[in-house]
Amino acid sequence: EAASTYPQIDSLVLNAGVMVPPFGLTKDGLETQIGTNHFGHHLLTKLLLPQLEAAAKKSGVATVVAVSSAANFDSYPEGILPTIEAMNNEATYDRAKAYGQSKLANVLFAQELA
């Protein structure tokens, strides 16, 4: 709806998040923290990218702020687990590590987007 209402968007702040909940899955079948804190941000940015690009074309700049935390330093040893199946494994789920993983994903996404 926002995409059809606003032909250009000058700024986007990616701040939605959950922190260290018990294991659970989003309605799309993703572990709750990585699904909410990273994949949700990624999807929203992708959907609004044409409006951000329109703003940048008109004024020379559009800003995307990805909120993260120092928890990105406390992810799983692999950093980002290599598969959705690994992320969704309740037996190996660690609340704090999963949160750190989602915050690391925020940092990496922001770097790639830049």
C-alpha positions in Angstrom: 0.0 0.0 0.0 2.8 2.4 0.8 4.3 1.9 -2.6 1.2 3.0 -4.4 0.5 5.9 -2.0 4.0 7.4 -2.1 5.8 7.7 -5.5 9.0 8.5 -3.7 10.4 7.8 -0.3 13.3 9.9 1.0 14.2 7.9 4.1 13.5 4.4 5.4 14.4 3.3 9.0 14.6 -0.5 9.5 13.9 -0.8 13.2 11.4 -3.6 13.7 12.6 -6.4 15.8 12.3 -9.0 18.5 14.9 -10.0 21.1 15.7 -13.4 22.5 12.3 -15.0 22.4 11.7 -18.8 22.9 12.1 -20.7 19.7 9.3 -20.1 17.2 8.6 -19.6 13.5 7.1 -16.7 11.6 4.0 -17.4 9.5 6.4 -17.8 6.6 8.2 -20.6 8.4 11.4 -18.7 9.4 13.0 -18.7 12.9 11.3 -15.7 14.6 14.4 -13.5 15.1 16.0 -13.8 11.7 12.6 -13.7 10.0 11.5 -10.5 11.8 14.9 -8.7 12.3 16.4 -9.4 8.9 14.2 -11.0 6.3 11.3 -8.6 7.1 13.7 -5.6 6.7 15.1 -7.1 3.5 11.6 -7.6 2.0 10.4 -4.2 2.9 13.5 -2.6 1.4 13.1 -4.6 -1.8 9.4 -3.6 -2.1 10.2 0.1 -1.5 13.4 0.3 -3.6 11.7 1.9 -6.6 10.4 4.7 -4.4 13.8 5.1 -2.8 15.5 5.2 -6.2 12.9 7.8 -7.4 13.7 10.0 -4.4 17.5 9.6 -5.1 17.0 10.5 -8.7 15.0 13.7 -7.8 17.1 15.0 -4.9 20.4 13.2 -5.3 20.0 11.1 -2.1 17.7 8.6 -0.3 18.6 7.2 3.1 18.1 3.7 4.5 19.0 3.3 8.2 19.4 -0.3 9.4 19.3 -0.4 13.2 21.5 -3.1 14.7 23.4 -3.6 17.9 26.7 -4.8 19.3 25.0 -8.2 19.6 26.2 -8.7 16.0 29.6 -9.7 17.6 27.9 -12.6 19.5 26.4 -14.7 16.7 26.9 -18.4 16.0 30.5 -19.5 15.3 29.6 -19.6 11.6 28.3 -16.0 11.8 25.2 -16.5 9.7 24.0 -20.1 9.6 24.3 -21.5 6.1 20.7 -22.7 5.5 17.2 -21.9 6.5 17.0 -25.5 7.8 19.9 -24.8 10.2 18.3 -21.5 11.3 15.1 -23.4 11.9 16.6 -26.2 14.0 15.0 -26.0 17.4 17.5 -28.5 18.8 20.5 -26.2 18.2 18.6 -22.9 18.8 20.3 -20.5 21.1 18.3 -17.3 21.9 21.2 -15.0 22.3 23.2 -16.4 19.3 20.1 -16.3 17.1 19.6 -12.6 18.1 23.3 -11.9 17.3 22.9 -13.7 14.0 19.9 -11.4 13.1 21.9 -8.3 14.1 24.9 -9.5 12.0 22.6 -10.0 9.1 21.4 -6.3 9.5 25.0 -5.1 9.4 25.9 -7.2 6.3 22.6 -6.2 4.6 23.4 -2.5 5.2 26.9 -2.9 3.8 25.6 -4.6 0.7 22.8 -2.1 0.2 25.3 0.8 0.4 
